[in-house]
Each structure stands twice: as structure tokens, then as C-alpha cells.
Amino acid sequence: MVVPGFVPAVALAPERAVEDGYTRQRGTLESEPGLHVPFWLLIPAGTGPWPLALTPHGHTHHGADQYAGLPRSPEDARKIARKRKDLAVQAVRRGYACIAPATRGFAPLAPAGPAEFTDDQTCLRQLTYCNLRGRTPLGERIWDLRLLLDWALGTLDLDGTVLAAGHSGGGFLAMLLAAVDTRVGLAVNNCAFAPFIDGDGQVTLCPCNAIPGILEWGGIAEICALIAPRPFLALGGVGDRHDVASMHRLAEQVRQSYRATGAVERFAFFEGQNGCRVYREEIWDFIARQRAAEGRQCLQTS
Ligand SMILES: [Zn+2]
């Protein structure tokens, strides 16, 4: 990923859309030579400093648009409303400066190739390209997120709090980002909290989440232990494809890590009853509690 002589760069569009209580601006990160990662930057009305929210999305084409509350069709609008997927809007309305980037593997960053194999799951095409180059899709995605964090921390008027939060595959990315980057102070994994292999031997995560050899080192519980003692909320939806008993076992393992660091109250697992959706109230209540414990405020907005 590191290319000698190449310096990643961010460009912001000159136009800014003014919405109720915030502004929205397009941005682009050139994270590798010729690879431009688009993102939305949402900034609260008024002056900073603000906490920062980084909200990666999961297995959805144009997922950053959904997070920013920008449906591409009436059906898309219904899905955003039903699943409460406007995560970036939720963040900015609670006072966060928010970056909602595109995730590699999905439009507008879906790799090209013949349709007959993987046109409906373009992340598998990314996985193939990565295998050929000795990379992983997760590595590429985390690379982009860390560069955006570099840029935000050096450019925006921030108060020092960094939240990483995502839904589904985006939740998995938020969790991994927090594990490898201690600049992330709070993490939320909504509906992708599952072991690599669940209790009955099934792999419920998409193949694009594979890390060669990871089980020689540990599983998701060990990855989450790297987040402790920083606040971490994991959520799972009953009716989603992940096994509920496995999620509870995993949560208990993670809880043990937090207990060992003397911060058991900073980890929570929530079992939602409405399947795969953003559990908005539980997420923002948890974050507000953790911020309050640090002596910081969080706006509560429905
Ligand atoms: Zn995938």
C-alpha cells in the first residue's frame, strides 16, 4: 500500500449543501495512486470543536449515500427509513463532525469484471484482485479509513473524541479499525458481531472478511480485546444470519477482556429483536452514557 513518493491527499468540493442543522460536502481521498475514495463530510451548524464520527458502510452499493440520507430511488428511501440507515445524519444531528466514506468492493468502488461470476456480489471480485496481489479487502478498507482519520485529525476543528460506528459490514470495519488504531475512542459494531466460525461450524461472514491465517493468532474475541478498555458496543439482530447463541458466547469472551482491564462497564452487547437494522436508540444512548462518564456531553436527537 505504501508507494514511495506518493502522498495521499484529500480534496473537498467547493459546494456545500445546507441542511437542517448541518452542512454536507463531497470529498475525495486519493488513498493510492489513481484510487479515489469518495466520501461525505457532514458538519454541524455553528462552531467547533466537535467530536468526530467515522461511519464505514457495509455490503451495499452507494452505502455512503444511504448513511448521508441521500436515497437513489423511492425504494432506497423506504429502506433507509425502515432500517434507520442514515447513520451519518444521526451523528451530525448529535453534534458530531461525520465522515461517511465509500467502501472498496461496492459502487462507486466496485471492481470491474465479467458479470457472470460475481456481478451481484462485487466484493468477491475485490477479494480475487486482493488475493492476486497478496492483500485483503479488509486491509484495503482499513487503509482508507486510517488515512481519512489522519486527514480529519489534522484539518477539522475536533474535540479529541473519535467514534467509529457502522452497520453490518461497516460495523465489522468500525470494530477492526478500533482494534488497530488507538486514536479511535469509541466503537460500535451494529449487526456484524459474530465469530469467524460460529458454534455449529458455519461461516456467516462474507468471504471478503477473511484474513489468511488469523485463527493461528486468535478470533474476533481477541481482536475485540485490543479495543479494551475503550468503550465498545456490539449489537446483533435476532433473525439476522448470525447465530444468536454464538453472539452471546462471543460477548461473554469480550466482557472478560474488559473485566480484566477494570472497565467492564465500557463494553455492552445488545440483542435486537428486529433483525438486520441500525438500532439507533441503543447506539446513541450507549455513546451518550460513555461520553457522560468522560465528562462530555452528547446531544440527544431523535
Ligand atoms: Zn463481501
Boltz pocket constraint, residues with backbone or C-beta under 6 A from the ligand:
constraints:
  - pocket:
      binder: B
      contacts: [[A, 59], [A, 123], [A, 124], [A, 206], [A, 207], [A, 208], [A, 209]]
      max_distance: 6.0
